[in-house]
Amino acid sequence: QTRTIFVLNTYKQPNTPPQISITGSNPANLTVGEPFVEPGATATDKEDGNLTSNIVYTGSVGTTTGTYILTYTV
């Protein structure tokens, strides 16, 4: 009788960081008093594929003159 043993390299590569693409103009311009409608973003990575539904954005946009920042993470 013989037994065959396979030794496999099971080292898992680190997860590839997702790529986030912002939809629409960046930077975007609004007229004072005009409401901001968040145009969305898409996200993917090599291991998990489409991650768009996992995107969270923080920040807010006012209706007065100023610079507002939204941060997208996944």
VENTA-V413542 format. One record per residue. N is the residue number from 1. RES is the residue in three letters. PHI is phi as a letter, one per 40 degrees, with the letter a starting at -180 (* if undefined). Layout:
{{N:RES:PHI} {N:RES:PHI}}
This chain:
{{1:GLN:*} {2:THR:b} {3:ARG:b} {4:THR:b} {5:ILE:b} {6:PHE:b} {7:VAL:b} {8:LEU:b} {9:ASN:c} {10:THR:b} {11:TYR:c} {12:LYS:c} {13:GLN:c} {14:PRO:c} {15:ASN:c} {16:THR:c} {17:PRO:c} {18:PRO:c} {19:GLN:b} {20:ILE:b} {21:SER:b} {22:ILE:c} {23:THR:c} {24:GLY:g} {25:SER:c} {26:ASN:a} {27:PRO:c} {28:ALA:b} {29:ASN:b} {30:LEU:b} {31:THR:c} {32:VAL:d} {33:GLY:g} {34:GLU:c} {35:PRO:c} {36:PHE:c} {37:VAL:b} {38:GLU:c} {39:PRO:c} {40:GLY:g} {41:ALA:a} {42:THR:b} {43:ALA:a} {44:THR:a} {45:ASP:a} {46:LYS:c} {47:GLU:c} {48:ASP:b} {49:GLY:g} {50:ASN:c} {51:LEU:b} {52:THR:d} {53:SER:c} {54:ASN:c} {55:ILE:c} {56:VAL:b} {57:TYR:b} {58:THR:b} {59:GLY:h} {60:SER:a} {61:VAL:b} {62:GLY:c} {63:THR:b} {64:THR:b} {65:THR:d} {66:GLY:i} {67:THR:b} {68:TYR:b} {69:ILE:b} {70:LEU:b} {71:THR:b} {72:TYR:b} {73:THR:b} {74:VAL:a}}
